Amino acid sequence: MIPVGVIGFAASYNTLMGLAEAAGFAPWLAPVVPAGIDGAIIGFLALDLYKTARRTPWPLLRFAAHAMTAATVVLNAMEGAVVKTAADLAGHGMPTPARMLWHGLMPVLFVVGVEAVRRQIVHACHLEDGTGTDRIPLHRWILSPVRTPRLYRRMRLAAVRSYTDMVEREQALEGYRVWLTQHLGGDLSKATDEQLLPMTMAPRGYTVEEALALPAQWKAEADQRAAEEAERQAESERQEAERKALAEAEEA
């Protein structure tokens, strides 16, 4: 990206300097204006990359850099639209749209490269923090346009970060659904709420095994609460008995 940036800003510098002179800037100031614009773009993008790597991104920096880049592209394209030579007037020069494309292309390429670097930094930060999330492959969106959005929704709502893990969950759930249907003689409506738990809890991030284990877990937790309540009741009765015994001893 360094050669792209150098070439792009060098080409943009001459164009912006000429436009600054035409806009009425002082002769000593016109050469500084494009340097300030290009320098601000580089500074904003560099600071955005730095803050992104530090996990403290500030979106305004990125938006400001993109806005200034857009302004630079427009100004360069406007310069490319200006007819300057007799060859242009005679129709033998480069067509105006092509001139505009040539003048506005390099700043766009530079921003695309910086965005690629930013994306890589964000991805590396997510991997380091353990918060990276796989993307669903493009071919799945194409081959299964109806079911893939539902898969994407469940993957995000259940906070499943691995696409492979999500596919395995879907396969296990579909296999359980087929087995349960066959087990009930082909009528899934006969299933109990407990048997339907894998389908009910799948959108909440539970696997088939985790959902089927919930009733036993709930029963164990209920038994533990009952035991703790019985223990508290017994302790309360013991303390009450001791209090009565102490009161009777004092009366005696």
N, C-alpha and C positions, 0 to 999 in steps of 0.2 A: 504493500500500500504506500510505501514511502515514494517510489517513483511516480505512482499515479497522483499522489498528493502534490508533489513538486511540480509535475507537468501541468496539472489542473490549475493550481493556484498561480503558476507563472503565466499561463494563457489568460486566466481570469484577471490577473493584475493589470495587464495592458488594456484590456477592454474596459475595466472599471475606472482606470485612470483617465482614459479618453472621455468616458461618460461624465466623470467628475468635473473635468475641465469644461465640457459642454454645458454642464449644469450650473456653472458660475462659481465653482470653488476657486480660491486664490491659487496662483501658480505653485506656490510653495506647499499648499495643503492638498492639492489634487493627488500627488503621488502617495500621500499618507493615508488617504481615505480607503483605498482598496486593501492596504496592509492592515488597517484597523478592522475592516470587515472580515477578511480571511483569517486574521489572527484571532478574532473573537470566535469564529466558527471552530477553529482548532482548539482554542482554550476551553470552550464550552463542552465540546465532545470529549476532550481529554479529561476534564474534571468529572464529566458524567461517567466515563469508564472507571475512573479512580474511585468515585463514591459508590458505584455499583459493586466494585470488587470489595469495598469496605462494608457492604451490606447497608449502606445509608443512601440509596438513590434519591435524587430530587428531580422529578419529571420535568420541571421548568427548564432545567439546563438543556435537556434533549430537545424539547419543543422549541426553545429559543435558537438553538443551533440549526434545527431543521427549517425554521422560519427564515433565518438569515441565508441559509443555503438556497432556499426557494427564491428569495429575492435576488441572489446572485445569478441563479439560473435564468430568471426572467430578464434581468438586465443584460446578461450575455446573449440571450436569444434575441432581444430587441436590437442589440448591436449587429447581430447576424442578419437581421431583416433589413438593415439599411443598405441601399444600393450606392456603391461608391465609385465604380469604375465605368468607363465607356463600354467595356465588354458586358457588364451587367445590363446596361441600358439597351444594348443591342441584342440581349438574350443569349449571349454566348457564354456567360459566366455560370457559376453554380446556382441552381434554383434556390429561391429564398428559403423554403422549408428545410432544405438540406443544410444551408448556411446556419440557420437557427439551431438545428440539431447539433452541428459541429461545435458551435459556441457554447451550448448549454450542457454538453454531454459529460465533460470531465468532472465538474462538481458533483453531479449525480453519482458517478462511479465512486468517487471518494466517500460519499455518505453511505453508499451501499457497503463498501468495505468496512467502514467503521461500525455499521450496524451488525455485520457479521462478527466482528471482534467482540462487540458488546454481548451478542447472543452466546458466544463461546464462554465469556466470563460469567454470565448468569448461569449457564449450564454447569460450569465448574463449581460455582458457589453452591448450587443446589446439590451436586454430588457430594461436596465436602460436608454440607450440613445434613445430608441424608434426606433431603426434601425433593430430590429430582423425580420427575414424573415422565414416564414414557409417553410417546405420542402413538396414536393409532395409525398404522401404516396407510398410505394413500390408497393402495390397491384394495384394502378392505372397504373403504368408503365407496369405491367404484363398483366392486363386485357385490356388495351387500348394502345398498343405500338406505334400506328401511330399518334393518336391525342394528346397524352400526351406531346411529345416533342414540338408540336406547342403551347400547353397550357403553358409549362415551358418558352418558348421563349417570349410569350406575357406577362407573369407574370413578367419576369425580365425586359423587355424593358419598360413596363408601370410602373415599380417600385411599383407593388402591393405586399405588404408584407404578406398579409393574404391569405392562400390557400382557406379558406372558402369564403372570399370575391371574389376571382377570379372565383371560381366555380359559385357563384351567378351571376357574370357579364356574364359569358359564357351562363348560362341558360337564362338570360334576353335577351341577344343578339340573341340566337337561337330562342327564342319565338317571338321576333320582326321580325326576318327573315321569320318565318312561317306565321305570321300575314300579313306582307307586301306582301308576295307571294299570299296569298289568296285574299287580298284586290285588287290586280292587276289582278285577274283572272288566277292565276297560272303562270304568265310570269313576272319574276323579272326584266327582261331587260327593262320593261316599266317604271321602277322607275326613279324618278328624282334624281339629285345629292343631293338635300336636303333630300330626303327620304332615300338615301343610306348613309347619314352621320354616323349613328351608326356603320355600317360595316367599313366605311373608317377611322373613328377616334378611333375604338376599339384598334388597335395596339399602339396607342399613349396614352392609359390610360384613355380614356373617357368612361363613362357608357352610356347606351342607353339614359337615361334622359338628361345627360349633353350634349350629341351630338345633340339631338333634340332641345335643348335650345340654341344651338349656333347661328342659324340664327337670333333669336330675340335679342340675346346679341350683335351680330355684328351690327344689325340695330340700336340698342340703342346707341352703341358706335359711329356709323357713325353720328347719329342725334346729339349726344353730340359734336362731332368734328365740325359738321356744325354750331351748335349754337355758339360754342366758336370762330369759324372763323368769323361768322357774327358779334359777339360782338367785336372782334378785328378790323374788318373792320369799324364798326360804330364808335369805339373809334378813329381810325385813321382819319376818315372823320371829326369827331368833332374837333380833334386837328388841322387838316388842316384848318377848317373853322375859328377857333379861331386865328390861325396864320395870315390868310388873313385879318380878321377883325382888328387885332392889327396893321398890316402893313398899312391898309387904314387909320386907326386913326392917325398913325404917319405922313403919308403924308398930311393929312388934318391939 
